[in-house]
């Protein structure tokens, strides 16, 4: 079992920044990969970013590349999503997720899909005003 709790969402103007945090508990955090997804009203949940167990490998959606940065602190059992140059189209509920496959916490092509992930947080709302 893994419990995930997101925080850091809020209302920000276009061009602003937010940092989301996701605190994990229940399993050895450094043994699994993590991802961030988002879901806007009326839309499907979409991939945002993923990070391997060590932080040495990261993936990003094209829509956020160059603006968002995923990172993790295994000593604090926390993964972060730094979001800069925010746009109104970034408005969504953001979810963190844990991939507990027995693959050593590495990323692969499946890391882009929500079906890969075993545990999810409750989500945090990000609203970007124009």
BAFI-3210 file (N, C-alpha, C; in Angstrom, 3 decimals, decimal comma, padded with zeros to 6 digits):
// residues 130
n [1|2|3|4|5|6|7|8|9|10|11|12|13|14|15|16|17|18|19|20|21|22|23|24|25|26|27|28|29|30|31|32|33|34|35|36|37|38|39|40|41|42|43|44|45|46|47|48|49|50|51|52|53|54|55|56|57|58|59|60|61|62|63|64|65|66|67|68|69|70|71|72|73|74|75|76|77|78|79|80|81|82|83|84|85|86|87|88|89|90|91|92|93|94|95|96|97|98|99|100|101|102|103|104|105|106|107|108|109|110|111|112|113|114|115|116|117|118|119|120|121|122|123|124|125|126|127|128|129|130]
n.u [000,820|000,412|000,286|-000,635|-000,317|-001,188|-000,206|-000,137|-001,476|-003,489|-004,703|-003,487|-002,047|-001,746|001,440|002,606|003,933|003,860|004,475|003,985|003,589|004,019|003,506|004,605|003,813|004,159|005,450|008,814|010,025|012,041|012,103|010,378|008,998|007,572|004,747|003,139|-000,095|-002,843|-006,191|-008,632|-011,871|-014,308|-012,480|-010,100|-007,904|-004,564|-001,131|001,569|004,230|007,021|009,171|012,105|013,168|015,546|015,643|017,160|016,196|013,794|010,575|008,512|005,407|004,815|003,480|004,229|006,905|009,976|008,771|007,767|009,111|009,966|010,860|012,467|012,775|014,190|014,845|012,938|010,668|009,143|007,776|008,063|006,530|007,512|006,112|006,296|005,788|002,992|-000,059|-003,451|-004,542|-003,345|-004,904|-006,381|-007,147|-004,531|-002,762|-000,711|001,061|001,965|004,189|004,441|005,581|007,652|010,208|012,371|011,878|012,202|011,774|009,726|008,216|005,619|005,246|003,996|001,300|-001,794|-002,686|-000,503|000,088|-000,195|-001,103|-002,783|-002,975|-005,259|-005,614|-004,986|-006,142|-005,363|-005,562|-005,379|-005,500|-006,403]
n.v [-001,201|002,231|005,573|008,706|012,180|015,184|018,651|022,270|023,400|026,009|029,360|031,235|033,844|034,027|033,256|033,083|031,123|027,910|025,458|022,136|019,581|016,184|013,987|010,865|007,706|004,512|002,574|001,761|004,636|005,248|003,119|003,121|004,469|007,701|009,675|012,569|013,603|015,230|016,534|018,150|019,764|017,820|016,574|013,948|012,266|013,297|012,736|014,358|014,498|012,365|010,528|008,675|006,223|007,192|009,749|010,233|009,929|011,473|012,197|014,175|015,681|017,040|019,448|020,707|020,755|022,322|024,226|023,065|021,256|018,172|016,667|014,892|014,086|011,742|011,370|012,780|011,580|012,637|013,985|016,508|019,083|021,600|024,384|026,664|029,747|029,607|028,787|029,549|027,186|025,248|024,839|022,625|019,632|018,301|015,300|013,100|010,017|006,607|004,164|000,898|-001,315|-004,224|-003,318|-001,984|000,730|002,160|004,157|003,739|003,271|002,848|004,515|006,854|006,504|006,415|003,992|002,566|003,136|002,489|003,561|006,491|009,977|012,309|014,543|017,972|021,231|023,343|026,532|028,741|032,026|034,276]
n.w [000,000|-000,769|000,176|-001,070|-001,022|-002,321|-002,570|-002,752|-004,877|-006,461|-007,207|-009,862|-011,829|-015,406|-016,701|-014,258|-011,455|-009,844|-007,305|-006,995|-004,551|-003,575|-001,149|-000,059|001,463|003,101|001,483|000,470|-000,674|-002,494|-004,202|-006,345|-009,403|-010,193|-011,184|-012,676|-013,446|-015,127|-015,104|-016,817|-016,703|-018,323|-019,906|-020,719|-018,421|-018,485|-019,254|-017,598|-016,455|-015,559|-013,327|-012,629|-010,134|-009,021|-009,851|-012,001|-014,536|-016,562|-017,909|-020,066|-021,028|-024,258|-024,177|-021,837|-021,710|-021,032|-019,471|-017,135|-014,349|-013,054|-009,991|-007,292|-003,816|-002,157|000,488|001,800|000,998|-001,103|-004,095|-006,571|-008,566|-010,383|-011,743|-014,224|-016,077|-016,472|-018,152|-019,172|-020,199|-018,690|-016,549|-014,331|-012,434|-010,666|-010,357|-008,479|-008,935|-008,317|-009,519|-009,082|-010,278|-010,579|-011,587|-010,836|-010,546|-012,880|-015,895|-018,801|-022,067|-021,265|-019,165|-019,792|-019,630|-017,866|-016,971|-016,206|-013,578|-010,080|-007,667|-006,520|-005,749|-004,151|-005,614|-006,631|-007,111|-009,799|-010,992|-013,611|-014,377|-017,016]
ca.u [000,000|001,077|-000,604|-000,083|-001,050|-000,701|-000,448|000,519|-002,305|-004,080|-005,051|-002,334|-002,220|-000,948|002,829|003,081|004,524|003,421|005,186|003,179|004,304|003,292|004,145|004,283|004,079|003,680|006,433|010,110|009,780|013,115|012,041|009,412|008,880|006,423|004,261|002,112|-001,114|-003,826|-007,487|-009,467|-013,289|-014,750|-011,372|-009,485|-006,681|-003,428|000,218|002,317|005,659|007,354|010,553|012,542|013,390|016,712|015,588|018,082|015,462|012,516|009,789|007,566|004,511|005,283|002,793|004,812|008,369|010,603|008,081|007,588|010,226|009,671|012,028|012,099|013,688|013,903|014,988|011,689|009,544|008,321|008,024|007,645|006,319|007,672|005,398|006,597|005,149|001,695|-001,027|-004,825|-004,792|-002,796|-005,916|-006,804|-006,787|-003,258|-002,644|000,520|000,792|003,123|004,335|005,070|006,055|008,940|011,172|013,415|011,581|012,665|010,762|009,728|007,146|004,354|005,181|003,169|-000,117|-002,271|-002,908|000,730|000,273|-000,954|-001,684|-003,046|-003,388|-006,628|-005,598|-004,945|-006,647|-004,558|-006,353|-004,570|-006,379|-005,799]
ca.v [000,000|003,528|006,727|009,881|013,398|016,347|019,985|023,337|023,975|027,306|030,265|032,041|034,518|033,527|033,659|032,841|029,832|027,156|024,200|021,092|018,550|014,936|013,234|009,447|006,879|003,146|001,687|002,425|005,611|005,227|001,900|003,197|005,676|008,547|010,479|013,594|013,678|016,287|016,335|019,339|019,397|017,325|015,987|012,760|012,468|013,307|012,674|015,605|014,235|011,187|010,524|007,369|006,128|007,969|011,100|010,349|009,898|012,192|012,327|015,287|015,900|018,136|020,696|021,326|020,693|023,635|025,066|022,301|020,403|017,186|016,289|014,121|014,052|010,439|011,482|013,350|010,822|013,639|014,342|017,883|019,557|023,043|024,833|028,057|030,267|028,930|029,245|029,155|025,793|024,356|024,691|021,232|018,961|017,608|014,095|012,325|008,590|005,748|002,972|-000,092|-002,491|-004,728|-003,018|-001,146|002,152|002,793|004,649|003,207|003,849|002,757|005,538|007,950|006,128|006,341|002,585|002,026|003,535|001,661|004,348|007,874|010,921|012,821|015,641|019,351|022,092|024,453|027,406|029,816|033,044|035,003]
ca.w [000,000|-000,814|000,310|-001,731|-000,682|-003,060|-002,030|-003,495|-005,921|-006,157|-008,298|-010,254|-013,111|-016,519|-016,588|-012,908|-011,111|-008,678|-007,084|-006,378|-003,804|-003,355|-000,073|-000,127|002,637|003,042|000,864|000,296|-001,741|-003,492|-005,012|-007,426|-010,215|-009,891|-012,295|-012,496|-014,484|-014,868|-015,745|-016,906|-016,813|-019,612|-020,667|-020,140|-017,638|-019,387|-018,696|-017,494|-016,267|-014,769|-012,855|-012,169|-008,693|-008,591|-010,398|-013,115|-015,807|-016,511|-019,128|-020,045|-022,149|-025,110|-023,829|-020,645|-021,800|-020,964|-018,486|-015,901|-013,943|-012,025|-009,193|-006,106|-002,677|-001,547|001,942|002,309|000,423|-001,773|-005,489|-006,827|-009,931|-010,493|-012,939|-014,561|-017,293|-016,541|-019,145|-018,805|-020,584|-017,665|-015,514|-014,191|-011,188|-010,847|-009,549|-008,518|-009,021|-008,062|-010,359|-008,217|-010,998|-010,113|-012,652|-010,267|-010,544|-014,114|-016,826|-020,164|-022,873|-020,539|-018,114|-020,264|-019,582|-016,484|-016,612|-015,643|-012,185|-009,148|-006,586|-006,894|-004,740|-004,253|-006,572|-006,172|-008,181|-010,299|-011,852|-014,178|-014,952|-018,146]
c.u [000,853|000,013|000,106|-000,954|-000,422|-001,013|000,202|-000,286|-002,864|-004,422|-003,852|-002,641|-001,339|000,459|003,441|003,598|003,833|004,334|004,253|004,088|003,401|004,076|003,664|004,587|003,613|004,608|007,731|010,050|010,808|013,078|011,106|009,423|007,592|006,009|003,292|001,188|-002,036|-005,117|-008,298|-010,921|-013,648|-013,679|-010,833|-008,253|-005,495|-002,113|000,856|003,819|005,838|008,829|010,890|012,867|014,523|016,602|016,466|017,435|014,124|011,881|008,831|006,627|005,027|004,698|003,408|006,333|008,956|009,965|007,957|008,834|009,772|010,957|011,540|013,188|013,374|014,058|013,709|010,454|008,583|008,762|007,408|007,356|006,392|007,078|005,642|005,865|003,781|000,753|-002,434|-005,128|-004,142|-003,792|-006,464|-006,633|-005,539|-003,151|-001,213|000,161|002,095|003,060|005,119|005,444|007,398|009,964|012,228|013,164|012,049|011,478|010,874|008,524|005,800|004,168|004,320|001,673|-000,591|-002,487|-001,661|000,791|-000,708|-001,680|-001,743|-003,358|-004,796|-006,736|-005,556|-005,293|-005,631|-005,431|-005,486|-005,508|-005,647|-005,779]
c.v [001,250|004,603|007,945|011,087|014,576|017,639|021,001|023,938|025,331|028,074|031,154|032,696|033,877|034,122|033,411|031,426|029,223|025,946|023,243|020,103|017,330|014,134|011,791|008,744|005,459|002,144|002,467|003,337|005,505|003,995|002,009|004,539|006,414|009,333|011,553|013,548|014,846|015,978|017,622|018,901|018,971|016,692|014,755|013,143|012,354|013,344|014,061|015,329|012,966|011,227|009,141|007,398|007,025|009,440|011,277|010,343|010,595|012,215|013,500|015,211|017,087|019,474|021,413|021,366|022,097|024,572|024,374|021,467|019,463|016,842|015,485|014,219|012,759|010,461|012,023|012,635|011,731|013,826|015,723|018,091|021,076|023,486|026,324|028,444|029,624|029,613|028,851|027,692|024,782|024,134|023,269|020,810|018,134|016,463|013,549|010,844|007,810|004,499|001,930|-001,377|-002,931|-004,571|-002,049|000,329|002,886|003,263|003,892|003,784|003,809|003,835|006,734|007,700|005,913|004,897|001,935|002,167|002,833|002,450|005,818|008,716|011,424|013,984|017,008|020,256|023,183|025,249|028,565|030,798|033,831|036,496]
c.w [000,000|-000,667|-000,271|-001,412|-001,413|-002,304|-002,959|-004,620|-005,501|-007,406|-008,592|-011,595|-014,172|-016,445|-015,228|-012,710|-009,898|-008,537|-006,353|-005,660|-003,664|-002,328|-000,100|001,183|002,352|002,404|000,729|-000,921|-002,854|-004,386|-006,203|-008,146|-009,857|-011,134|-011,834|-013,716|-014,162|-015,625|-015,655|-017,060|-018,227|-020,462|-019,966|-019,323|-018,582|-018,631|-018,679|-017,424|-015,447|-014,413|-012,334|-010,685|-008,199|-008,974|-011,619|-014,481|-015,626|-017,895|-018,955|-021,241|-022,959|-024,679|-022,636|-020,701|-021,848|-019,965|-017,128|-015,629|-012,838|-011,296|-007,996|-005,062|-001,934|-000,027|002,582|001,780|-000,336|-003,221|-005,723|-008,311|-009,905|-011,812|-013,141|-015,845|-017,514|-017,521|-018,700|-019,151|-019,643|-016,527|-015,492|-012,740|-011,483|-009,842|-009,608|-008,435|-008,853|-008,931|-009,572|-008,947|-010,450|-011,224|-012,145|-010,360|-011,783|-014,960|-018,144|-020,900|-022,166|-019,498|-018,521|-020,043|-018,157|-016,049|-016,018|-014,130|-011,253|-008,067|-007,003|-005,671|-005,013|-005,234|-005,912|-007,355|-008,508|-011,263|-012,297|-014,860|-016,032|-017,888]
res [x|x|x|x|x|x|x|x|x|x|x|x|x|x|x|x|x|x|x|x|x|x|x|x|x|x|x|x|x|x|x|x|x|x|x|x|x|x|x|x|x|x|x|x|x|x|x|x|x|x|x|x|x|x|x|x|x|x|x|x|x|x|x|x|x|x|x|x|x|x|x|x|x|x|x|x|x|x|x|x|x|x|x|x|x|x|x|x|x|x|x|x|x|x|x|x|x|x|x|x|x|x|x|x|x|x|x|x|x|x|x|x|x|x|x|x|x|x|x|x|x|x|x|x|x|x|x|x|x|x]
***
